[in-house]
Structure formats: C-alpha cells, structure tokens
C-alpha cells in the first residue's frame, strides 16, 4: 500500500460516498485509477465495509450502552454467544477483546428500562457462560479523521452525533438506510433499481435524511491488521468531573492523530478513547503523555480490540 492508497482511505473515511471524480482531483490521478484502487483495497480486505453513520437518537433510540463481558473459557459456547450477539437486532457492534474482558457490544434502546430488559435477555440466556459484565452508557460521541494515514495534515472533518428532536421516517426511509448501512457507496441508481422507486425520489429521501441529521456521515470500517495497526480502547476515570476537564481531554483527543473516537460515559469510567496505533510501544507513549499532562486522571485501563465482528446500527430500525 502506497501513499496514494493511504490518502484515498483517509478521504473515504471522511466521506465514503465521495464521487470518484472528486477523489481523483484530490489524489491528482484519473477516475479509472481511483476505481481500481478502491476495488483493490476492498478485494484485499483492507476496507471491510463502506459505512453509514446513523444518529438513532433522532428516531427515539437514545440509549447507547457499551457492555463488556468476561466469559468462562468454553470455546464452543463462546462461538454460540458471538453468533447470537451478531444476529441480535438490538446490538449494533460486536468485538473480540483482550484484557479484563473478552467481548464488547453496543446495545441500543429507546429507554433505560428497555436496555435493562434487552441486557437481561442476554445475561439470562448465557448465565453459566458469563463470568462478569460491565455496563458503560455513552452520553456523547465524536469520530475524528484517521490523521495517522497522512504524512501531513489536510482537511479535517468530525462525525458528531448531535442532539436533535424526534424525526419520523417511513418504510421507504428504513429500506434506504439499510441499503446505505450495508454499503454507503451504493449508487442512487442501484438503490432505485433494487426498490423499484424513481431515482429522483431516492435522491430526495437521502438528502432529507442527511438534512434531518439521521445520517450524520459516511466512513469506512478497516481491517487494521492489514495495515499493521493495533486497536485499543482506553478507559479514563477522573477525579474532577467539571466542564474544564472535559474540554481539556476533548481538545487533546481532537488533535492527537492516533485517537479516532472520543466518548463521554457513565459507569465505571468517565471517558473512553478509541486509539489506532502502529505499535504497542507507541501506545505506551500515548499513555505516558496522558498521565503526565492531566493530573486530574484517577485511573486508566487498557483493552485491546482483536477483531471487530459487527458494526451496523441499521439493524435496530426493525424495532422502530
């Protein structure tokens, strides 16, 4: 993978629906070369998926909870649990971890009561296999560009899940969101043909979903192993829970090239950072810098993400 591939991935992560014509201008190459490079990045497994980032809060699904599971070591049961979670319409994300926990999911719900009900279904179903679990509620989240892909900084763009009032969608909107969530580069013509709905209608609906902030952005899901990158979750517990603490941590995360996600949370810790880095040594440097810079930090915990098995929040549309 060369410099142009890295820049292409960066641009697709900013907007995975970007037209090949615009990508070719930014890469200073032809549209045909861009098309070839995208196909190669997907066929080699570097790009696992072209994603659509949804703001389900605007549809009434306002509770996002990271659930971390520690399992008893039964391999056959672990596979059964993973399959159940991957196929669960209340689960938007599933990952295999290393550290204190073995699995991580993001469970979404319309209310705390519904969250409790859905979590209990999982816990009761696998009560003998689950050693312990931890719940962390997300109260704020922002995705930063993958600046580590570039030798020098260019345009930056955050994907921010904004608070908004409830929006109504119909069955056609749901179908469009499902198609775009499976492949955000799917053309309007393709969606039109699949749904047998006029092109102009599909285009207008997508623009409306974007304007209403139901679709907040388009990015890519990468196989970080193919890039020789490590994927970490960093939990931070702070002594000072003031707005000043939040501002300092957020500013640091926004400018640090290896930090991809910033979450404010409720639970055992106060913040969660998602970090993609080229080596364990580099990750340790980040930890040391955070500790030395912020005296208000009480505790730091590291979880390594070995494999991301699911990232698709459109599945919850079935429950609307």
N, C-alpha and C positions, 0 to 999 in steps of 0.2 A: 504494500500500500504506500503510495507516494504522497507528496504534499497536496496535490490537487484532490486526491481521494479524501484526505483529512479535511480539507476546506469544504468539499462537497457534503461530507457528513455533517459538518458544522452548520452549513446553510440549510440542510434538510431538517436538522434538529430545531432550527429557528422556525422553519415553516416547511413541513414535508409535502405540502400541496403546491409549493412554488413551481411555476411553469419552467420547463426545460429551457425555453428561450431566455428567461431571466437568469437562470443558473449559468447558462453558457456565457452570458455577458460578464457575470461576476468572476467566472473562472477563466475568462479570456480564451475560450475554446469553442468548438462547434456544438450545436444541439445534438448531433449524432454521437459525438464523443461523450457528452453528458449522459445520454440514454444508455450507451454501452457501459459506462462506469456504474450507473445505478443498478443495472442488471447484474453486473459482476459483484457488486457489494451485497446484493441480496442472494445471489446463487451460491456465494462462498459462505453465507451465514453471518457476515459481519453486521448487516442490517437484518434484524429478526422480523421487524414489523414497522410499518408506517402508521403512526398513532394519531388519534384524535383525542384531545384533552377536553373532557366534559366538566361543566360546572353543575353537578347534580343538585347542589343546594337550591338553585333557581327552580328546580322541579319538585322541591319539597323533601329531597333526600339530604338532610343537613347534618347527619351524624356520620363521621368518618373515624373508625377506630382501628388502630394497629393492634392486632392480637399476636402475641408471641407465645409459642408452645414449646415446652420441653417434653420429649417423648421417652417412654421406656424403649429400650433397644430391641424392637421386634421388626425386622426388615419387611416382612410380608404385610404387617399391619400398617407400617409407615406408607407403603405404596397405596394401600387402600384409603388411608386418611388423605393423602395428597390428591388422589383421583376424586374423592368426594368434595374436597375444597375447590379444586379446579373447575368442577362442574356445578358448583353452588352459585345460584343466581344472586345471592346476597354478598358474594365475595368478588372483589374487583382485582385483587392482587394476591399472588402466592409466590413465596420464595423459600429456598432451602438455605439454612444458615449454619454458621459455625460460631461457637462461643457458648454463652449461657443458655441459648435457645436453639432449637433445631428447625423450626418452621416459623414463617411470618405470613400473616394475611392482613388484608384491609377489608374489614367488614363494614358495610354501609347500611344505614337505616333511616327511617323518617323520624324516629324519636328514640330516646334513651330506653324506653320500655320495649320498643321493637328490637333494638340492639341486644338487650338482655335476653329476649326471647330467642333470637337467632343464635346467639352465642351459646345459650343453654342447650339448644338442639345439637350443636357440635360437641360440646363437653359431655353431655349425657350419652351420646352415641358412642363416644370413644373414651369413656370414663376410666377404663382399665389401661388404656394405652397412654393417656395424658398424665405426665408426672406433675406438671405445674403449667400455669399460663399467666401472662401479664397483659393488662389492657392499657392502652395509651390512646387517649382521644386527641384527634387533630383539631385545633381551633383556628389555624392559619397555615397556608402553604404557598410556596412560590418555587417555580422551577427556573434555574439560571441556565444560560447558554454553556455549552461544553468548551470553555475557553482553552482548555488544555490541548485541544486539537490544533491550535494555531500557533505559529511562531510569533506573530504579533497580533494585537487586538484589532478587530474590525467591529462592525455594527453589533451591538448587544441588544437583546430583547428578552424580557422576562415573561413567563407564563404565570399570571397571578389569578388565583381563584377569588373573585370579588364577591362581596356580599350583595345580593340583589333580592328584590321581591319575587314572589312566585310567578312563574310563567306557565301558560298552558300549551301543551303540544297534543297533536292528534296522532292517529296511527301512521300516517304518511311520514310525519316528522320522526317517529320512532324508527321506522324502516330505514330512513335516510341515515339516521345516527348510527344504526347498527352496521350498515354498509361502510360508512366512513370510519367507524371504530375498528373494523377488521382490516381496512386498507385506506388510509387517508389520501392516497394518491389516485384512488379510483376516480375516473373522469365523470363529469356530469352526464355525458352521453351514455357511458356504461350504466350508471345508476338509472337513467331514464329508460334504457332498454330493459334492464332487469325488472323494473317496477311497472313498465308499460305506461309511464306517465310522461307528458310532454317535457322536453328539455327546459323550456322557459319556466315551467312550474318548479322543477327540481332546483334550478339555479336560484330562483326567488326564495325558495324554502331555506336553502343553505345560507344565503345572505341574511335571512331573518334570524336563523339560529345563531349566527355569529353576532348580529346586532344585539340580540337579547342576552348575549354572553352565556348562552347554553353551551356553545362551542367556544372555548377560550383560546384554543390554539391547536397547532398540528406539529408533531415532533416524530422522533424515531426511537425505537427500542433496539439497543445494540447488544450483540454478544461480546461483552467486554473481554472474555477470554481470547477471542480472535484478535483483539487489539493489545493483548498482553497487559491488560489493566486489571487492578483489584477494585472490588466494590465493597464499601464499608458503610455501616450505619453507626453514627456516633451519638450516643445519648448524653445530654448535659443537664445536670441538676445544679441550680444556682441558689445562693443564699439571699440575694437581693432580687426580688421579682418585680422591680419597678420598670416603668417605660424606658428609662435610661439604659437599663441592662439589655432590654430587647433591642433598642436602637443600635447599641454597640455591637452586639452579636450579629444582627442583620447586616450592618454595614460591612463587617468583616467577611461574612459569608458571600455577600454580593460581589466583592472584589477579588476573592480568592479563586483562582482558576480551577481548582480541583473540586470545589463544592458545587454540587448540582441541584440539590433540593434543600430547602430550609423550612422546617416545620416548628410551629409553636404547639405545645401539647399539654394535656392534663393527665396526670398519673404518677408513676414512679419518677419521672423526669420532666423537665420543663421545656426542653428543646431537642429536636432531632435533626442532625445534618446527614445528608447522603453525599458520600465522597467517592470519587473515582480517581484512582492514582496509579502510577506506573510501578510502584514497588512498596513493600512493607516498610522499608527504611524511610521513604518519602512520607508515608502515612505517619510514622513516628515523629517526624519533624513537624508535621501539622499539629499533632497532639501537644508537643512541647511548646510550640508557638502559642497555641490557645491557652495553655496553662499559665505561661509566663505573662501573657498580655492581659488576662482577665482575672483579677484577684477575687471576684465575686463568685467564681465557679467553685461549687462544693464537691462535685463528683463527676467523673467522666467514665463512660462504659463503651466498649467497642464490640460490635457484632459484625462478622464478615458475611457477606452475601455470596454464597457459592453459585447459586443458579436461580434465575427468575423464570418461573414456570407459567405465570399468567399476569397480564396487565391489561384488563379490559373492563371498564366500568359501564359499558353499554348493556351488560347482562342484567343490570338492575332495572332497566327500562321495562322488563317483563312484569315487575312488581308495581308499576305505576297504574 
